[in-house]
Every structure is written in C-alpha cells, then in structure tokens.
Amino acid sequence: MWPCPCSDITLLPLMLLILLVRGSLSSCIPEEYRGVRRDVWEGLNGGWFLSHLTKDKRFPNSPSRVEILRTFIPPRNDNNYYGQRLRAFFIPPFNGNYTFFATCDSECVFYLSFDERPENKKEVLKIVQSRRTGYDQWDR
C-alpha cells in the first residue's frame, strides 16, 4: 500500500477497474500512479485463452508494449492473438461494498489485492471462453 501524502488514504492495487478521482484528492496522487497501465503481449500462439498468455515465456515481465490509458477501456480491435494486463490503483472514497463489472471477448480474470504484493491478489471475477461477452455488453 502507498500512503497518499496529502490525506489519510491508501492506494490499493487493482487489476481491472479504476475509480476516477477529481478535485483536491487527485492532486496528491503522484503522476506515475495516475491512469491505467496496459501491458500487451503480441504474437501469442492461438491467443484465445488465458493460458496462451500466462504460459508465454515473456509473461509477466516482458510485454511487447506498454501504454498508459486514461480509463479502463482499451482500444477496440487492437490486434489478433494478443493478451493484455490492465493495472491501476483504486481509491475507495467511502467504506462499503463495491460492485465491479467486466466485458471480455475471449477470456479474462479480475484480481483485487489489499496491498501492492501480487501474491496477495484474490480472484474476484472470471469470464471463460464459453461465457465471453461482446464489446461493452453489460447485460450478462
């Protein structure tokens, strides 16, 4: 966890969703922690299943490219046979329950952790190939 220097909040790593922060709260978040980091692995053999990504020798440390997005919406029809990982920090503005949504045209998994260590991540949501969704299909 990373303490925020201008208030009593903690940045929580999040793999699939980010809450956009406005006003004075966002000014205390270091620039390098703003946005959504998108790691892309191109040229996956087969490319339709998570295992094509996770078994690739380049995963998780050597993506083909890295970019910072302003939201959790990656480019549409970006490539074929590729995998991606989206990472960001979620700053809950209030205590309480939160609901997370995902769409996925192949397979995807969503993890959440209460600290910055990947070994503490917990699977929150998984979409398998047989239950894939269309782009921006939120009704399933």
N, C-alpha and C positions, 0 to 999 in steps of 0.2 A: 504494500500500500504506500501511496505517496501523499504526505500531508500537503495541503494547499496553504501557501504562505500567508494569505490574507484573510482566512476564516477558518472555522473549525470543521472542515470537511475532509474527506478522504477520497482519493481517486481509486476506483475499482476497475481492474481489467475486465473487458467484455469482448467476446469474440464475434458477436453478430449484430448488436444494436447499440446505438448511442443516443443519449438524450441531448438535444442541442441546448446549450446554455446561453442565456442572454444577460446583458447588463453587467453589473459590477462583479458578479461571480465569475464570468468568463475571463475577466481581466487578470485574475490571479492564477489562471492555469497557464503554465509555460507553453510557449508556442509549439514546441516539439511534441506536446501531448494533445494538441487540438486536431480534430479530424479523424478519419478512419484510414488506417494503414491497410493497403491492399497488396498482398503478395500474390504473384501469378506464376504458376509453373506451366510452361507451354510444352507441346510435343509429347503428351502422355500417351502411351500405347493403349488404345481402346478408349480411355478417357471418360467413361460414363459412370464409373463407380468410385466411391471414396478410396477404395483400396488401390486404384490406379495412381492416385495422388500419394497416399500415405506409404506405399511401397516403392515409390520412385526414389532413387538414390540421392536426388537433390533435396528431397523434403526432410526436415522442415527448414534447413538453414540456407539453402541456395536457390531462391526463386529466380525465374527468368527476368522478372522485372518487379519493381516496387513503385507504388504511387500513393499519394495521399488524396483521399476523397473528402468532400465536404459533408457527405451524408453516407448512409449505408446502402446506397443504390449504385451498384457497379454498372459499367457500360453494358448495354444490351447487345447481344450477338457479337461479342468481342472477339471470339475465336472458336476453333473446334479443338477438341481433345486437349483441354487445359483444366487445371484446377486452381482454385484461389482460396486465400485465407484473408478474412477481414478481421481487424483487431482495433479496439478502441477502449476508452475509459468511460464508464457510466457513472455519473454523479447523481445519486438519488436526492432530489430536493426535499423529500419528505420520507419519514418512516412509513412502511406499509407494504402492501402486496403490489407487485408489478406483473403485467402480462406482456409476453414477448411473442411476436409473430415472425414467420419466415415464409418465403416462397422459394422454390427451387425446381429447376427444370431437369435435374438429374438426381443427385443425392447430396445432402448436406447435413451437417450436425452443428448444434449451437452449444457452446460451453459458457459457463459463468464461474468465476472464482472470486473469493472474498479477499484475495491478496494478489500480488504480482507473480507468484510462482505457478508455472504451468502444471506442476504435479498436483496442485490443489484444485484444478478445474473439475467441474461436475457437468455431466451431460444433462442439458435441460430439454432439448428438443432434437429430434432426428427425423429427416424425411428420406425414405428409401426410394429406389427407382420405381417400384410399383405404385407409390403414392405421390409421385412428383406432381408439381403444380405448373401452371402456366406463369408467364411473367406477370407479376402483380396480381396474381389470383389469390385473393384473401378469403374466399368463402369455403375453403376445405379444411 
